[in-house]
């Protein structure tokens, strides 16, 4: 777009200062503001990307656990969103049935489904 014959006042998108623009498409008062805005946009994009990566890393184990039929105490606590001590208390109160193989205490997926059906 070519420069206008009649410049008009605008507000810089980055620094919020009033300036005289020669084009209607101008957003920033100077190249310094334009480069700072570009840099800030890149930072925000990187932060969003990092958040998405962290979210996918946290969700991946839960998806894998949901498909299993036999779960450990730690996996049940992750799946329910409670501490493993809460799961231990539920086992002690016979709210969830479990079985042991060696030193491991395992819980069937059906037991968790029955727990939620009974409530």
C-alpha positions, 0 to 999 in steps of 0.5 A: 500500500502506498503512503497517504497524502494525508497522514493520520494519528494512530496508536502503536500496538506495542507501546500504546503511544500516539504517532502519525502514520503515513499508511493505514496498515502501519501498526507500530510507531517505529522499527524498534517497537515492531522488532520488540513486538515480533520478539514478544510474539515469538516468546509467547509462541514458545511458551505455548509450545512448551505448555503443549509438550508438558501437557502431552507428557503428563497425559500419555501415561494416563492414556496407557494406564486406562487401557490396562486391566491390572493396575498397581497402587501407584497407577490407581492413584495416578488414574484417580488423581489421589495419593497412593496413601489414599488408595492404601486406605481404600484397600484397608477399608475394603472399598477396593479388592486387590490381590498380591503377586510376590510383593506387588499388590495389584488391583483389577480394573473392574474393581475401580469400575465397581467402586464408581458404580456403587457411588 
